Amino acid sequence: MDETIDTLAQNDIPAQSFRITYKSRDFQIRILEKELFKDINTISILLDGIVQKLIKNQGKWYFEKSNSDEEFANDIGRSISLRYRL
């Protein structure tokens, strides 16, 4: 992941942020995509200061380069999908 918070701040990305609670912990999530549309399969997010990419595969969301905590990735993806009607 070559992107940092500084380089993201310099881009003209309309970063939309929201909070999610997972296992009694609060996380701040910032969507880094310029546009969200119905059939989107990849969403870049800033999750507590770390750039992550969510990938949708067979109706479930996963972190791109990690198999850890699939349930967390899916909850984030579902929250984004519900909020933005994807």
N, C-alpha and C positions, 0 to 999 in steps of 0.2 A: 504494500500500500504506500504509494509515493505521495499521496495527498496528506497534507497536514492541516491543522486548523488555520494557520496563517495563510496558506495558499487558497483555502476555501473561502476565507473572509475577503480575499481580493477579487474573487470571481463575482459575477453578477447573478448569483444563484439566489432566488427568493426562498431562503431557508425557512421552512415551516417547522415549528417545534411544538411538541406536546410531551406530556408525562404519561408514564405507564407504571402500574404497580404490579410486580411479579414476585410471588412468594414473600409477601410483606415487605418488599424493598421498592423504593421509588427510583425510576430511571428517567432521565431526560433524553428524548429522542428528537433529532432534527432531520427532516427530510431534505436531501440534497439534490433532488431531481428538479429540473426546470418545469417539467410537465408530468402530470400523472394522468393516465388514461385507462380505460376499462380493461384492455388485454395486456397490461404491463406485466412482465415476468421477472424484472430485475429492478430493485430499488436501492439506491445508495442512501445510507443514513449515517448520522453522527450519533453514536451511542455512548453517552458519558465520556465524550472527548476522543473516542476512537472511531475512525471511519470503517464502517462495515457495509457489506453488500448482501442484501436479501435476494434469494433466488426462489421463484415459485416453480415447483415441480409436482405434477399430479395433484394439484389443489392444496399443497402444503408449502409453507415457507421455510427456508433453511438459510443458515449463514453460508456464504460462498466458500470459504476456505477452512471451514471447521465443522466437524460433526458433533461438537459438544452443544449441549442444551438445545436440542431441536424443538422442544416444547416452548422455550423462551422465544426463539426465532419465529415460530408459528404464531404465537400470541401477538408479537409485534406486527407481523404481516397482516393478521386478521384485524388488528386495531386500525391500521392504516387503511385497509380495504373498507372497513365499515365507515370510518370517518370521511373518506373521500369517494365512497361509492364505486369502488373498483370492481 
